[in-house]
Amino acid sequence: MGTTRKTITVTDQQDEWIKAQIKAGGFTNDSEYVRDLIRRDQARNTEIEAVRAELIKGEASGDPQPFDAARFKRDMITKHAKKAR
């Protein structure tokens, strides 16, 4: 995997934060910390897109159906009580 050198500007407060993260032992240098932030942001965006896709799928599945919470609870107790024995 190739790399590209970037120059970024951070505030003094942000710089102190980064240094504290490195000092705490979580990272060995500034670049490692920034790359970790990018990876976590990418993962978060992937999760958000998956949720969006499921919401769209749900909306497209038709009109909502009534939900009987008491029946659902009874069914789950019955179903899982059999497995527990």
N, C-alpha and C positions, 0 to 999 in steps of 0.2 A: 504494500500500500504506500503510495507516494505521500509526501507531506508538503505543505505550503507554509511558509513563514508569514506570520501576521504581526502587526503592531497594533496594540490597543491602548487606550487611555482610560485610566480609572481614577476615581477621586482618592484623596488621601485616606478617607474612611474605608473605602473598598479595598485599598492596598493593605491596610492594617488587618482587615478581615481575612484576606487571602493569606497574609503572613501568619495569622493565628491558626488557620487551618493547616498550614504546612507545619508549624511548630507543634501542633497537637498530634502530628504523626500520620495524619490522613493522606498526605500527599508529599512528594519529594520536591516539587517546584511549582511555580506559577502555571506553567503550561499544562502540567498534569491535572491541576485543579480545574482549569478552564475546559480542558477536554472532557473531564468528568461531568461538568455542568452541561456541556453540549450533549453528551450521551444520555444523560437523564432527561433533558428536554426532548430529545428525539424519541425516547421510550414513552414519555408522557404524551406526546403528540400522537404516537401510534395508538396508545390506549384510548385517547379521546376520539380518534377517527373510528376505532372499532365500536365504541359506544354509539357514536353518531349513526354508523351504518346499521346497527341493531335497532335504534330508534326509528330510522326511516323504514326499515323492514317491518317493524311493529305497526307503524302508522299505515303502511300499505296493506296490512293483513286483513283489514275490514273494520267494521264497526265494533266498538267495545261490547263485550258480553258481561252480563251481571256476574258478580263474584260473591259467593256465599262463604264467608270466612269461617263460620262455625262448621260447615260441611268439610271445608278444606282441612281444618284442624282435626276433625274426627277421622278423615281419610288418612291423614299423615300418621296419627297415633296408631290406627289399625295397621297400616302398612309397616311401620317401623317397629311396632311392638312384636309382630310376627318374626322379624329378623333378629330381635334381641334375645329371643328364647333359645 
